[in-house]
C-alpha cells in the first residue's frame, strides 16, 4: 500500500470518528402540564 493511500485511509478514519464518536451532549426538557379540573357528572342528561 502506498503512502498516499495510507494517508487517505487515516484521514477518512479521523473524519468518521469525529462525525460519529464526538462528545454526546444530552438535553433535558421539562414539560409543565396545565392543571385543569376534571368534568363532574351533574346528571343533566338523565
C-alpha positions, 0 to 999 in steps of 0.5 A: 500500500502506498503512502498516499493511500495510507494517508487517505485511509487515516484521514477518512478514519479521523473524519468518521470518528469525529462525525460519529464518536464526538462528545454526546451532549444530552438535553433535558426538557421539562414539560409543565402540564396545565392543571385543569379540573376534571368534568363532574357528572351533574346528571343533566342528561338523565 
